[in-house]
Amino acid sequence: MAAYGNRVKILQFYARDREVLPGGSSLICYGVVNAKELKLDPPVEKVWPAVSRCFNVQPVGNTRYKLTAVGTDHAIVSESVEIIVKP
């Protein structure tokens, strides 16, 4: 972790399946360093700073998930991933 200094960084943020059928689910995984706070929008799962963590989502329609991390120095970084619900 020392390679990042004190800067907040999102190491990973991805969906296992970027396309799902109606009623289907996908796994979203993230990893952050030097974050004091995380926010997921839309808020489907409680998130907290972790180097590696995954959780299930079951979107009812096309959904863009945005992960925002706030560093100990109050710097803010974010990344997004979209899951498409195919008809």
HELIX and SHEET records of a PDB file:
HELIX    1   1 ALA A    2  TYR A    4  5                                   3    
SHEET    1   A 3 LYS A   9  ALA A  15  0                                        
SHEET    2   A 3 SER A  26  VAL A  33 -1                                        
SHEET    3   A 3 ARG A  53  VAL A  57 -1                                        
SHEET    1   B 4 GLU A  19  VAL A  20  0                                        
SHEET    2   B 4 ILE A  76  VAL A  85  1                                        
SHEET    3   B 4 THR A  63  GLY A  71 -1                                        
SHEET    4   B 4 ALA A  35  ASP A  41 -1                                        
END                                                                             
